[in-house]
Amino acid sequence: MLNRKPILERAFELAASGQFRIPSHVRKALLKEGYTQSDVFTLEGKATAAQLRERCTGSFEDRPSDRL
């Protein structure tokens, strides 16, 4: 068994990182990290999806611009 963070904790970390604009990008990243599709499905609830969306939007907008 892998010793990794619970998916909800990891999803919130990724959403707050500023790297992802929308929750579907977070879910894709989690799949690439080795979480299963059934793990990722647990993030589909209304409340969880709303929290991820808020964190993605807030963090992505607060990120310093790469443009000069």
C-alpha positions in Angstrom: 0.0 0.0 0.0 1.3 3.4 -0.9 1.9 5.9 1.9 0.3 9.0 0.4 -2.0 11.8 1.6 -5.7 11.4 1.5 -7.1 12.5 -1.8 -9.1 15.4 -0.3 -6.1 16.8 1.4 -4.0 16.5 -1.7 -6.7 18.0 -3.9 -7.0 21.1 -1.7 -3.2 21.5 -1.8 -3.1 21.4 -5.5 -6.1 23.7 -5.8 -4.4 26.3 -3.5 -1.1 26.0 -5.4 -2.1 28.5 -8.1 -1.2 26.1 -10.9 -4.8 25.1 -11.7 -7.6 27.3 -13.0 -10.4 24.7 -12.7 -11.1 21.6 -10.6 -11.0 19.3 -13.6 -7.3 20.2 -14.0 -6.8 19.2 -10.3 -8.5 15.9 -10.9 -6.3 15.2 -13.9 -3.2 15.9 -11.9 -4.4 13.6 -9.1 -4.8 10.8 -11.7 -1.2 11.4 -12.9 0.0 11.2 -9.3 -1.5 7.7 -9.1 -4.8 8.2 -7.5 -7.5 6.0 -9.0 -10.6 7.1 -10.9 -12.8 5.9 -8.0 -10.6 8.1 -5.6 -11.1 11.1 -7.8 -14.8 10.4 -8.1 -15.1 11.2 -4.3 -14.4 14.8 -5.2 -17.5 15.2 -7.3 -19.9 16.1 -4.4 -21.5 19.6 -4.6 -19.8 21.0 -1.5 -16.3 19.6 -2.3 -16.5 20.7 -5.9 -17.5 24.2 -4.8 -14.6 24.4 -2.3 -12.1 23.2 -5.0 -13.5 25.8 -7.5 -13.1 28.6 -4.9 -9.5 27.6 -4.1 -8.6 27.2 -7.8 -10.1 30.5 -8.7 -8.7 32.5 -5.8 -5.2 31.0 -6.0 -4.9 31.2 -9.8 -5.9 34.9 -9.8 -3.5 35.7 -6.9 -0.6 34.1 -8.7 2.0 36.6 -10.1 1.7 37.1 -13.8 4.3 35.5 -16.0 3.8 38.3 -18.5 6.1 41.3 -18.7 
